Amino acid sequence: MPSINQQYSSEQKATLLRVAAQSIQHGLENKSPLEVYSFQYEPPLQEMRATFVTLEIDEQLRGCIGMLKAIKPLVEDVASNAYSAAFRDPRFPALTKAEFNKLEIHVSILTPAEEFPVKDEADLLQKLKPGIDGLILKDGFYQSTFLPSVWESLSSPEQFLSHLKQKAGLDTSYWSDTIAFQRYQTIAFGSTVEKIPLEKAFL
């Protein structure tokens, strides 16, 4: 399994979290994501990376949007996904100004997904690395993914897989000759909005 050989400094992580918060703040004020130009940032933040941005309030999910393939520079992808997590996640209403200062923002930077061939479900469950692997399930029009952070609430491979099937719209006992998997890993970090230095905050 390839790992992200690019490590990010604490300052670079702080920059990405600040950009995520600014993009959400911009959305609350202007109903559009923050325009970010990657050339204004350090080279590691200009690299093409796939990311997910997860929002929580009081340890409860408030939005999660991301890309499984790298299509934008890292800092631009974070800004776009932060806005989408706040305002375009179909599972939740759009974020409000009253909620902004309660947010905890998590950024996950993904390795490129690689094919994960398995003989059967037992083989898959044996090969999965709890707490490390993110998993993509595909079968025809059915598709779903879980980030490695999901292991915090679904700690066994059996739970992880059965909930991933349900997320795709499949029965927990489902298996077929055409089902396929990919796996990836992440560098993940986060902060509460109140700890992120912003030019202004909503009171």
Order of alpha helices (4+ residues) and beta strands (2+ residues): alpha-alpha-beta-beta-alpha-alpha-beta-beta-alpha-beta-beta-alpha-beta-beta
